[in-house]
Amino acid sequence: MKKSTTTKEETKTTAEQVTEDIKVKGGQVIETVKKLIHEGNVRSITIKDKNRKTIVKFPLTVGVVGAALAPVLAAVGAIAALVTDLTITVERNQK
């Protein structure tokens, strides 16, 4: 079983959305992003480097599936190959 080095921190909550920071290693980025996309209540994902500088931000809409995700996952994979310690900031709709 693979040891996970993912850590989560909820940073702020408003009446309509929750923002959450997830710290991951480069090799875990794609799987983490796929999992977040499939949860369905994610509005946007921002990937930041260890200095909290934004590398990429992409919005998600309800109905984004399959082939539409391929370019996003390809970009995430390229980023993961270059940067080892990342923070994924997730904006979610309140449940």
N, C-alpha and C positions, 0 to 999 in steps of 0.2 A: 504494500500500500504506500502511495506517495505521500510524503509529509507536506502539508500545506503551509505556506508562509503568507497567506492572505490575511490581512487584518482590516476590520471595518470600524469606522467611526461615523456616527451620525452627527452632522455639523449644524444643521438648522432645519426648523420646521415652520411652515406657514400654514394657513388654513387650506391652501390648495396643493402645496407640494412639499416634499421632503428632499433635502440634499444630503448625500452620504458620500464619504471618502473611503475608498478601498485601496489599500496599499498592496501591490503585487510585484513579483519578480517578472522579468521579461518573458520567461517561458510560460507563464500562467495567464498572460494578458488575453490571448485569443479565447481561451476557454471561459474566462471570467466575462468577457464581453458577450460571447454567445449566450451564456447563462442569463445575463442581464436582459438581453434582447428578447429572449423567450419568456421572461417573466411578464411582459406585456404592459406594465404600468410605468415604464421608463420613458421620460420625455426627451432627455438628451444625455450624452456621455461625453465627458471631457477627459483627455489623457494628459497628465502633467509629468514632468521629469522630477528628479529628486529635489530640485530647487524650487519646485512648485510653479515652474514656467509652463504655460500651456503649449503643448505640442500639436494637438488636434482636438477639435470639438465637432461633434456631429449630432444633429437632431434626429429623433426617431418618431415615427408616426404609427398610429395603430394600423395595421395593414401592410407594414413593411415586412416582407417575407422573401424567402428563397433567393432568386437571382438578384434582387435588389440589394441584398446584404453582401453579396460577393465583393464589390469594390470597397466597402467599409472594412470587411474582415481582411482583405488584402493589405489595405493601408495599416491596419492594426498590426498585422504580422510583420510588415516592414519596420514599423516603429519598434516592435519588441526585439527585433534582431539588432537594433542599434543601441537601445537603452536598457539597462538592467533593472534599475529600481524605478518604479512608476507609481503614480497615484491616479486612480480612476475616480472622477467625481461624477456621481449619478444624480440626476434630477428626476424625481418620481412624482406621479400624481398620488395624492392621499387616497387611501383605500376606503 
